[in-house]
């Protein structure tokens, strides 16, 4: 960084003021990743907040233009929580890659991520399916507007018909 001294005069009174002026100043900024709350702020830094195994799903959800991601029974970005949510509840993606909903932690597997994010999930185990259904039930994601008094939400999507509907009805 180059610093040069420059003298200036003020119009009211003549003062000699030394100003430090940088011609090649490049600040080193290391933002607190916890303070970056949205993808639009700094995309790469935002994505780096997440465990590598969940990062691709977050990025895919943000940039989805083909409706490959589930907006009804899946994870969404909630303006209310200023974070990710499922149903009526925040969903916390732990540094370990695990997932927490309403103080219950679930093992973060590729299969669980598929169920949480994708419209047509692939490669998931019965345990992934059980964890997903527990999350759906805890967060009221199966109800219209996430409100049990409004009745069950329905869909013709494969995930709803084959995984959710048989368990919640």
N, C-alpha and C positions, 0 to 999 in steps of 0.2 A: 504494500500500500504506500503510495507516495503522498506526502503531506507538504504543502507549500504555505508559506506565510504571506499574507496580503494586508496592506494597510488601506483603510478607507476613511473618508471624512463624512461626518454626519452634518446635515444642513444647519441645524440649530446652533451647535457649538462644535468647534473643531476638537475632536478627540482622536487620538491615535488608538485604534482598536486592532488588535491582532486576531485574525480569524484563521482557524485551521480549516483548510479547504482540501478536500481529497479529490484528485482527478481519477483515481483508479480504485475506488472503494467498492469492495465486494463483501457485504456482511455475511457472516456465517450464522445461519439461523437453524436451530434445531428445535422445531416446535414440539411441545408436549403432545404426544399422540392421543392422549386422553381428551385433549381440548379440540381435536379435529372431529367434528361430529357428523359431517356430511361428506359424501363423495365429491361434491362439486368444489369443496374447499381446496383440497390437494389430493387428487385421485390416488396416486401411488402411495402416499403416506397414509391415507385413509385405509386402503386395502392392507397395508402392512400391520395394522392393528390386529388383524385376525390371524389365527393359526393357518398355516399353509393349506391344510386340508379343507378349510371352509372358505378360503379366499376366492376360489374359482366360482363357488355358488353365489357369493355376495356380488362379485363382478358380473356374473351372468344375469342375476336378478336385476341389477341396475341397468344393464344394457340390453335387456330382452326386447326384441322387436317381433318375435315370432310366436309369442304366447306359449313358450316352452316352460315357463315358470308359473306356479300356482298362486293365483291372487285371491282365492276363496278359502282354501283350507291350508294355506302355506304361510310362510314367513313374508312379512311386508315391512316397509319402513313407515313408522308411525310418527306423524307430526306431533301428536300429543305427548309421546314419550321422548321425542327427538332421538329415537333409536329404533332398532329392529323389534318386531313384535310378532306374535301369533295369537289369533283370537283377541281376547281382551287383555293380554298380558305381555309385558316385555319379555324378550328372549335374550339371554346373555350367552355370548359365545366366549367361553373361557380360553385362557392362554394355552391350556392343555389340549384344546380342540373339543372338549366336552361342551354340552349345551345345558343351560339351566332355565327352568320355567317354574315360577312360583316356589322358589327355594328347593326344588328337586333337581338334582343333577343327573344327566343321562350321558352315557358313553357316546362320544362323537365319532360315529362311524360313517363311512361313505354311504351306506344304505340309509341311515337315519337322515343324513343331509339330503339324499335323493328324495326321500319322503317329505321332508320339511319344505323343500324348494320346488321340486319339479312337478309338472302337470302329469307326466307319465314316467314315474320313477322306475329305475331298473336296478338290478343287483342289490336286493335288500334281503335280510334274514328275517325269520319269524320274530327274533328279539328286537330287531329294528322296527318291525311293524307294531309290536306290543308297546315299545317306547313311544312311537309316533301317536298311537291311539291314546295312550295316557296323557301325552301333551295336548292333544286335541280336546280331550275331556276336561283337563285342568284349566284350559284357557277358554273354554266355551266356543271354540272355533267351529263347532258343528251347528251352531245356532245362527239364525238370521241376525245380523248386526251384533253377533256374539252375546245375544240376550236370550236366556232360556225361556222367557215368557213369550217370545215371538215364534217359537217353534223351530224345527230342524230346517237347515238349509239343504237344498238338493242340487244335484248336478248330474249330467250325463257323462262326465269325465270318467275315464277308466279307474283312476285312483279312488274316486268317490264310490263308484259302483262295486269295485272289487275289494277295497280295503276298509273304507270308512263305514259305508252303509250297513254291511252285515254286523258290525260291532255296535253301532250306536242305536239301531232300531230295536 
